[in-house]
Structures are given as C-alpha cells and as structure tokens.
Amino acid sequence: MTKITPPIRLMTLEEMRPTQLINAGSVIDMLGVFIPIAAGRTDQVHVFKEDTQLYVLSINYRFEYAGIEVFDAATGQEYESIFVENDWQLKEYFGSRWRDAAPITIVKKFRAFLI
C-alpha cells in the first residue's frame, strides 16, 4: 500500500447540481476520474493505493470521527465505506491512543472490518 497525493478540491456548482448537495463536497480528480468523497472541509484526508483500489481516509480530531472509503482507482466506483464517530467508538476500533496512530495504521485497522 502506497500513500499518494492526488488533487483534492471542492465540487463546482455544476458538479453539485446532480448530487443535490447544499454545500460543496470534496472530490478527487485523478487521471480524469472524478471521485466524490465524504470528507468535510476541516478533515485531514489521506489517500493510499493498493493494486487497483484507492483507500481514502478522512479524520477529524476536533469532532472525533474517522471514515474510510474504498474505490476502484480506474472508474471511481465506491466499493465500501465505514464511518466511526465519537471517542469511545474510535477507541474501540483503533485503541486508546488512536490520536497518535499513523494514517496507514488506521487504514490497515479499518481494512480488518471491511468485507
């Protein structure tokens, strides 16, 4: 699994219309593939690639949540996602020192819960 840094930006108004979002969501624009992601504006976003899959980790330490989305890198199709909120759930998934864990460690732990 390799960390990559694709461009991440907010959706344009034209991109928001079909999604019926009130606020612009974030998207990854990678090699012509448009991938809407469930990251908030203040989230830390980390992207990892393994084979043909993208793992997008969104973490917000202030609001105590983390989520992972798994996409096909070529098409942008989402395979799976998990969202964990509040400190006790984060501790349950990642241990009491979840705030100190490296993003790759969190992704690997999340993967254990994916089908």
C-alpha positions in Angstrom: 0.0 0.0 0.0 1.4 3.3 -1.1 0.5 6.8 0.1 -0.4 9.1 -2.9 -1.3 12.7 -3.1 -3.9 13.2 -5.8 -5.5 16.6 -6.2 -8.5 17.1 -3.8 -10.8 20.0 -4.3 -14.3 21.3 -3.6 -17.0 20.5 -6.2 -18.0 23.1 -8.6 -21.6 24.4 -8.8 -22.2 22.3 -11.9 -20.9 19.2 -10.1 -23.1 19.8 -7.1 -26.4 20.0 -9.0 -26.8 16.3 -9.8 -25.9 15.4 -6.2 -28.4 17.8 -4.7 -25.8 18.9 -2.1 -26.3 22.3 -0.4 -22.6 22.6 0.4 -19.8 21.7 -1.9 -18.4 18.3 -1.3 -14.8 17.3 -1.8 -13.7 15.4 -4.9 -10.5 13.6 -6.0 -9.6 14.4 -9.6 -7.2 11.7 -10.6 -6.2 10.9 -14.2 -9.5 12.2 -15.5 -11.5 10.2 -12.9 -13.9 12.3 -10.8 -14.4 10.7 -7.3 -16.7 12.4 -4.8 -15.5 11.7 -1.3 -17.2 12.1 2.1 -14.7 14.4 3.6 -15.5 17.6 5.4 -13.7 20.9 4.8 -11.7 20.5 8.1 -10.9 16.8 7.7 -7.4 15.5 7.2 -7.6 13.4 4.1 -5.0 10.6 3.3 -5.2 8.6 0.1 -3.5 5.2 -0.3 -3.4 3.0 -3.4 -3.0 -0.8 -3.5 -3.4 -2.6 -6.8 -6.5 -1.1 -8.4 -8.0 0.2 -5.1 -7.9 3.6 -3.5 -8.3 3.9 0.2 -9.5 7.4 1.2 -9.1 8.0 5.0 -10.8 11.1 6.4 -10.0 12.1 10.0 -11.3 14.9 12.1 -9.6 15.1 15.5 -11.6 18.1 16.7 -15.0 16.5 16.1 -13.8 13.0 16.8 -14.6 11.0 13.7 -12.9 9.0 11.0 -14.1 7.3 7.9 -12.7 5.2 5.1 -13.9 4.8 1.6 -12.6 2.2 -0.9 -12.8 3.0 -4.6 -11.8 1.4 -7.9 -9.0 3.7 -9.0 -9.8 3.4 -12.7 -13.5 4.0 -12.6 -14.1 5.8 -9.2 -16.8 3.3 -8.3 -17.1 3.0 -4.5 -16.8 -0.5 -3.1 -17.2 0.0 0.6 -17.1 2.6 3.4 -17.1 2.8 7.2 -17.7 5.8 9.3 -16.8 5.9 13.1 -17.8 8.8 15.3 -17.1 9.8 18.9 -14.1 8.9 21.1 -15.4 5.7 22.5 -16.1 4.2 19.1 -12.7 5.3 17.8 -11.0 3.7 20.9 -13.0 0.5 20.2 -11.7 0.3 16.6 -8.2 1.7 17.0 -7.2 1.6 20.6 -7.0 4.2 23.4 -4.1 6.0 21.6 -6.0 6.4 18.2 -5.0 10.1 18.0 -1.3 9.1 17.9 -1.7 6.3 15.3 -0.2 6.9 11.8 -2.8 7.2 9.0 -1.5 4.0 7.4 -2.1 2.2 10.7 -5.7 3.4 10.8 -6.3 2.3 7.2 -4.9 -1.2 8.0 -7.1 -1.5 11.1 -10.2 -0.3 9.1 -9.4 -2.9 6.4 -9.9 -5.6 9.0 -13.6 -4.6 9.3 -14.2 -4.4 5.5 -15.8 -7.4 3.7 
